[in-house]
């Protein structure tokens, strides 16, 4: 089981980024996926989750209305579209599958002028 994130970077406040997480080694469409983030000195926190079909999603209150999680099962990829980014969104973002308790390596998102 392998998860590989991409798409992080430096963006100004109010900007947008789209993160991708490519999965391999398991039946991707069968299981939910999640995005977490960890800022320096803070605990890792759940950002968003999506079920296997993509029809059900959930979000942390801090990102509701700004972030959108989605998936393309044919491409074995889960996405996190992040809009209206704020400095407090700065963190390393990880994708995770609870079914196999596996994390990606993370991708850094920095929101700063």
C-alpha positions as CSV (number, residue, x, y, z in Angstrom):
1,X,0.0,0.0,0.0
2,X,1.5,3.3,-1.0
3,X,0.2,6.9,-1.0
4,X,2.1,9.7,-2.7
5,X,1.0,13.4,-2.2
6,X,1.8,16.3,-4.5
7,X,0.8,19.8,-5.2
8,X,2.0,21.7,-2.2
9,X,3.9,25.0,-2.4
10,X,4.0,28.6,-1.4
11,X,0.9,30.7,-2.0
12,X,-0.2,34.1,-0.9
13,X,-3.2,34.6,1.4
14,X,-6.4,34.3,-0.5
15,X,-4.8,32.0,-3.1
16,X,-5.6,28.5,-4.1
17,X,-3.8,25.1,-4.4
18,X,-4.9,21.7,-5.3
19,X,-3.3,18.7,-3.6
20,X,-3.3,15.2,-5.1
21,X,-2.7,11.8,-3.5
22,X,-2.0,8.9,-5.8
23,X,-2.7,5.5,-4.3
24,X,-1.3,2.1,-5.2
25,X,-1.5,-1.4,-3.8
26,X,-5.1,-1.8,-2.7
27,X,-8.7,-1.7,-4.1
28,X,-8.9,2.1,-4.0
29,X,-12.6,2.5,-4.8
30,X,-13.6,0.4,-1.9
31,X,-12.4,2.6,0.9
32,X,-12.7,6.0,2.3
33,X,-9.7,8.4,2.2
34,X,-8.8,11.4,4.3
35,X,-6.6,14.4,4.3
36,X,-4.9,15.5,7.5
37,X,-2.5,18.3,8.3
38,X,0.1,19.1,10.9
39,X,1.5,22.5,11.7
40,X,4.7,23.1,13.5
41,X,4.3,22.4,17.2
42,X,0.7,21.2,16.8
43,X,-1.0,17.8,16.7
44,X,-2.0,16.3,13.4
45,X,-5.6,17.1,12.6
46,X,-8.3,15.8,10.3
47,X,-9.1,18.2,7.4
48,X,-11.5,16.3,5.2
49,X,-12.7,12.8,4.5
50,X,-14.5,11.1,1.6
51,X,-16.1,7.7,1.3
52,X,-15.3,5.1,-1.3
53,X,-17.9,6.2,-3.9
54,X,-17.2,9.9,-3.3
55,X,-20.8,10.7,-2.5
56,X,-20.2,11.4,1.2
57,X,-17.7,14.0,2.5
58,X,-16.9,15.6,5.8
59,X,-14.8,18.6,6.8
60,X,-13.2,20.3,9.8
61,X,-15.1,23.4,10.8
62,X,-12.0,25.5,10.1
63,X,-12.0,24.6,6.3
64,X,-15.7,24.3,5.5
65,X,-16.7,26.4,2.6
66,X,-13.1,26.8,1.5
67,X,-11.7,23.3,0.9
68,X,-13.2,20.5,-1.3
69,X,-12.2,16.9,-1.2
70,X,-12.9,14.7,-4.2
71,X,-11.7,11.5,-5.8
72,X,-11.3,9.9,-9.2
73,X,-11.4,6.2,-8.7
74,X,-10.4,5.5,-12.3
75,X,-7.1,7.4,-11.6
76,X,-6.8,6.0,-8.1
77,X,-6.4,9.6,-6.8
78,X,-7.9,11.8,-4.1
79,X,-7.8,15.5,-4.3
80,X,-8.0,18.5,-1.9
81,X,-8.9,21.8,-3.6
82,X,-8.0,24.6,-1.2
83,X,-9.4,28.1,-1.9
84,X,-9.2,31.3,0.1
85,X,-6.1,30.1,1.9
86,X,-5.1,31.7,5.1
87,X,-1.7,31.8,6.9
88,X,-3.1,29.4,9.5
89,X,-3.6,26.8,6.8
90,X,0.2,26.5,6.7
91,X,1.1,22.9,7.5
92,X,2.3,19.6,6.1
93,X,-0.7,17.9,4.5
94,X,-1.0,14.1,4.5
95,X,-3.4,11.7,2.9
96,X,-4.4,8.6,4.9
97,X,-6.3,5.3,4.4
98,X,-7.7,4.0,7.7
99,X,-8.4,0.6,6.2
100,X,-4.7,0.0,5.9
101,X,-3.5,2.5,8.5
102,X,-1.1,4.0,5.9
103,X,0.1,7.6,5.5
104,X,1.7,9.4,2.6
105,X,5.0,11.2,3.0
106,X,3.3,14.6,3.2
107,X,3.4,17.8,1.1
108,X,4.2,21.2,2.5
109,X,1.7,24.1,2.1
110,X,2.9,27.5,3.1
111,X,0.5,30.5,3.0
112,X,2.5,33.7,3.3
113,X,3.2,37.1,1.7
